[in-house]
Structures are given as C-alpha cells and as structure tokens.
C-alpha cells in the first residue's frame, strides 16, 4: 500500500492474506481499510474477479540458500506455498500480477516459477534505491519494467542523526560496542558491497563488522545471534571517536525505504523480523509506476 500511494495509484479495495500477527498489527495501524483474510490456503479468490492487481511473495523459508538441506525442486512445501499464488491468479483473473522471491533460490525453482507465470524473472538489487544490498527476483506482466537509476545511497546517509528526536530513544535499546578486531578486505569491493572491516569474537554471522561508508548486508528476518538481523556497523563521529552497533529499527526501516516508525508499536525483535520479511518499497513503486491505471 505504501508503494501504491507513492505512485499515486488509487486503491478502491485491498484484501490481504497474511498469518503473521505482528505484520497484521503493523498493517492495521497504518492502513485500517485493508481487509485481512487470514490463511491463503483457505482463500476463495473467485470473489476478486473485478480486481486489477495481485501482489505476492510466498515464503522462501524452504528455498533459501541460508537453509541447510533446502528444497531445490518445486515439489516440496515451498512449491505448495507458491502454488497458492498461482491459484489466486487463476481464480481472480487479475489483469496485472507481481510476484517476488529470493535471488538465492535454485535455478530449478526459478525456471518453474517462470513457466507457471509465463514471464521471465527480473533481478533487481535494492542497492540501486537504498543503502541495502538485497538481490531479489521479480516476475510480473506489468510492461516496460527497467532497472532503477542508481541513487548512490550508502549506510551513512540513512543513519539517525545524534540530534534527532528519536536518537536517544533508539540508542537506549541498542547495545553499543567499542572494540573490534580489524580484518582485511577479503574480496573486491563494488558499488553494492557491504564493506567488511572487522569482527568481534570469532567473527560469526552476527559478529561481523561493516563500514558505514558502504551498503548494509541484506536484512534478515530469522538470523540468530548478536546483530545478525541487521549486521554490526562502525559509526564514525566528527571528533574521531566511533561506536560499533547494530542498526536501530528506524534505520532498518530506511533500508527498506519505509517511512520512519512504520513498524512502531511492537517489540524491536518483531520489528526487525517484519522489516526483514518485507519488500523494498521504492523497488515496488518503481515497478508499479508502469501500471496502466484506468485501462481495461
């Protein structure tokens, strides 16, 4: 809905199929007019024959490269979830559709999705419009979708300023660190790279430290350990001092190009999870701007 609003596309009716109670709570807070319909497996999508747009992204939990023994063919649970999107599209006969999933899913599954939806995937990195390195695949019949223009945003551009009214409130919940072990750059740095500069402890996923001069790592919904959902970052101050910390919920929202405090009202743990599970709004708005509103 945020993306539709940003592209000035009027919405007469919006029905959502979601089972995460925290995501529903955020949605109801920001858009009370959205109709919440529960589990997608129970949906009767024939009631949406006059709808124009189907948007969805089935959970990549079973397909993601982050999962050991991940599914590499579409005949598992991940495939069952995706087929609910296919069913929704067939039953509703929406004119336009947009489907999203993780870039890391196996080629077999990418090919299966392309076959079922009848379109080729488009890979877009959220790094083009945000400070987050986030490769995602999009399948859509919305015409003329091109790569967004690179805005050149890096992490330091979205950090909460020390004099911001939200700063002390946010920092009171974020444990800062001051000492770290430097590590050499281990690969070629590109415009979209998180720049890894050090670690704490043994350097596990949640102990890696990145520079605020580069992009953030991809926001994760389910990463464990210290800072794994957002990474750890070295924040430099003008007087030469620095602090190492994970990102605040507001900064995580900015990485997804959400409005500040969009997810406010639930615990920080659930805020990070919902933000990591979500889409980069400005990428969706970029795609939706090609909709032919008022036609058909």
N, C-alpha and C positions, 0 to 999 in steps of 0.2 A: 504493500500500500504506500509506503514511503516513496518507492520508485515511481509508482503511478502518479503520485502527487507532484513529484519533481518534474515529470514530463507533461504536466497539465492535462492528463488524461482523465476525464470524468468517470466516476465509478457509481453505477446505479445500485449494484448488489455485489457483495463479496462473500463467498462461502469458503470456509477453511476446514480442512481435515487434519487434525493435529491431536496427539495424545500426551505430549509433554505439558504438565500442568503449569510449569513456570513460563514456557513460551506462550501458553494461552493467557496467563495472567498479564504478561507484558503486552500482548495484542489487545486485550480488553482495556487496559489502561490507556493506550494510545489511540485505539480505534474501536470505540464501543459499538459501532454499527456493524462490525464484522460478525457474521453468523458462524458459530463454532459447532461443527457437526461430528466431532469425535473420530473414531477409528475408521480409516479409509477402507478397510476390508468390509465394513458394514454399509458403505455408501451406495445409494441408488442414484447414479449420475444421469439417469434418463430425465430427471427433473430439471436439468440445466440445458435443455435443448436451445433455449434462446440466449445462452451465454456466449460471449465472444472470445474469451481468453482462458486457457488452462495453464497454470504455472505450477511446477512441482520439482521436487528433488528427493527421490527415495533415499533412505539412509544408506550410507556407504559402509556401514559398520562391518559388513561381511565381505566387502570387496576391497577395502583399503589395504595398501601395502604395509600399513602400520600393524595389521593384524596377522599373527602367525597362523599358518595354515589357511590363509584367506581363500575365498572361492574364486576360481579362475574361469569358471563356466557359469552360464546363467540359470542352471537348473537347481540352485540352492535357495536359501532364504532370501538372499539379495535379489535374485531373479523374481521370486514371488512378490516381493515388495514393488519392484519396478513394474511388474505386470498389472498392478493396481492402477498405476498411472496410465498404462495403455488402455485398460478397461475404462477408466474415466474419460479418456479422449474419445474412444469409440462410442460410448453411451451418450456423452454430452454432445458430440459432434461440434465441438468448439471450432471456430474459424481459425484461430491462432493458438499456438502452443509454444511453451518454453520449458525445457527440461534441463536440469543441471546435475552433474556428479563430479566426483574427484578425478583429477587427471591421472592419478596413480593406479586406477583400476586396470585390470588386464585387457589386452587388446581383444581377446575373445569377447569380452563383455561389451567393450566399446562398439565392436562390429555388430553385435546382437542388438544393441540399442539403436544403432543407425538403421539396421534392417527393419526393426519393428516400427520406428517412427518415420522412415522414408526420407531422412535427411542426413547429411554428413555433419559430424561434430565440428564445432568451432572452439579452439582452445584460446582462452583469454586469461592473461595474468592480471590479477587485481593490482599489481605493482604499477600498472600504467596510470591508475587513477587514485592510488592511495600509497601509504608508506609500508604496505604489507606485501611480501612475496607470496602469492597464492594462485597457483595454476588450477583452473577449473575448466571442465568441458561443458559446452552448451549445445543443445540440439533444439532447433527452432525452425518454423516455417515463416517467421517474420522476415520480410525481404530486406536485402541490402545491408546486412549487418557486417560492418567492417571493424578492424581493430581500433580501439580508442586512441586518441592522441596522448602521448606520454606527458603527464603533468610534472614529472620530475620531483615528486614529493618524497622526502626521506623522514626517518623517525623523528628527528629533532624538530621537524615542522609541526608535529601534532602533539608534542608534549605539553602537559598543563603548565602554564607559567607560574612561577613562585608567588606572584601577587594575585593569582586567580582566586576567586572566592571559594572554588572547590578544592584548592590545593591542600589546605590543612586537613580538611575532612577526609580526602582521599589518602593522604600520606599517613594518617593515623592508623590505617588498616593495612598498610604495605610495609613489610619489614625491609629496611634498607641494609645493604652490606657495604663494607668499605675496603676490604682487602681481597685481592684475587691473584691468581697465578697467570701471568701472560702466556699466551700460546701464539706461535707464528701463524700467519695466514696459510691455510693448507690447500687452497685452490685459487684459481683465477677469479678475481672479483669482477662481476659485471654490474650493470646499472641496476639490476633487480636483486642483487645479492644481499642477504644479511651478512655483515662483516664480523666474523667471529674473532675476538681479540683475547679471550682468556677463559678461565673456568674457576670454580670453587670446588673443593673436594676432589672427587675422581673424574669430574667432567661428564657426568651422565646427562641425559637429555635436559633435565631441569636445572643443571649446574653450569651450562654453557653461557658465556657472556658475550654480548654483541655490542658493537658501537652504535651510538645514536646517529652516526653520520651515514648509515646505510639503511636498508629496509629491515623491517621486523621479520621474524620467522612466521610461518603460517600459523594463524591462531588455531588451537586445537580445542576440541570440546571435552576430550576424555583423557588428556595427558596427566600422568601422575607425577608426584614429587614436587620439589620446590620450583615454582615458576614455570613449570612445563607447559602450562596453557598459553603463556604469552612470551616465554623466554626471559632471560635476565639481560639488563642493559646498563651500560656505563653512561651515566648522565653527567656531563661536564658543566661546571659553573664558571662564570667570567673570572672569578678570583683564583682559578686554578684548582679548586677543590672539585671533588667528584663524589657521586654516590652510585652504588650498584643496586638495582632493584628490579622487580618485575613491573610490568605496566599496570596502571590503575584501570578500573572498569571504564572510565570515561575515555582514556587513551585507547583501550581496546575497541570501544565503540567507534572512535575516529578512524581506526584502521579499517573498519568495515563501512566507513562513510555514513554511519548512523548519526542522528542528532545526539548531542550531549545529553546524558541521563535518560536516554530512551529506555534502557533496561532497569532503571531505578525502581526500587520497591520490593526486590527480592534479595537474597543473600549474595555477597560477592562471588561465592563459589558458583551459584546458579547463573549469575550474570555472565561470568566468563564462559560457562558451558553454552548458554543460549547464543552468545555472540559468536563463539566458535562454530556453532551449528548453523549459523545463518549465512546469508549471501552478502556480497559486497554491493551495497545499494546502488552506487554510481555505475557499476557494470550493468546491472539490471536496467537502470534508467537509460543507459546508452543503447541497449538492445531495444527497449520498448519505444524509444522515440521514433522508430521506423513503422510503428503501427499505423494503419490507415483508419483513423478514427472517423466514424460516421459512414463508412462504406459498407455495403452488404447488409 
